């Protein structure tokens, strides 16, 4: 996946997070993982990244999802 493709996925997903989800989810699900399917705006929660992505893939098997950790600047830190 190219950097350009990643930004095409990340930018609308982050906008959805900032405008619609951040305030409520950071209070109720801090530390959980969130997968956002940007085309529909649908989102899926999981206690693990795998769980959130699996839920997104079940609903939208042919669409990529953007994953982040709620309340953190990045999903995974190495």
N, C-alpha and C positions, 0 to 999 in steps of 0.2 A: 504494500500500500504506500503510495507516494505521500510526501508532505502536503502537497496541494490537495489530494483527496482527503487527508486527515483534517485539514482546515475547513474544507467544505462540509464535513460532518460535524466538527467541533463547534464552529461558530454559531450555527443555528441552534444546536443543542444547548450551548452555554447561554444563549439568549433566552431560550425557554426556561432554563433553570433560574436565571436571574430574575426574569419578569414574572414567572408563574409559580415556581416551586420552592425557591430558596427559603423564604421566610417560614413557611409552614414546616417543611421537611427538616430544616436545621434544628427546629424545636422538638419535633416528634421522632426523628430518625437519625439523629447525629451519629456519625460513624458507620452507618449502613452504606450500601452501594446502590447506585442508581444507574439504570440503563435507559437512555432516551432515544427513541426512534424519531428523528427530527422531521421527517416528511409528514407524519401524522400528529406529532406532539405527544404521542403515548409514552408513558414511562412505567418502569418496572423496578420494584425494590427487592433487595435481598440482603441478608446478613453477610453474604460473601459476594465477590464479584461474579463468580461462576453462576450463582443463583440468580442474580439480576439479569445477566446476559441470557441465561437459559430461558427465563420467562419472556424476555423480548423476542428471542428466536422462535418460541412456541407461537407467539402472536403474529410475528412478521418474519417468517423463515427466509424470505428473499431480500430483506432489507438490513443494512448494517445499523448497529446501534452505537451510541457514544456512551461510555461508562465513566462515572466519576464517583468519588467517595464524598458523601454528604458532610459538609462542614470542614472539608480539607481542600487545599489548593490543587492536589493531584490525587489520582486514584491509587497509585503505587509509587513508592519511593525505594530506590535501590541504593 
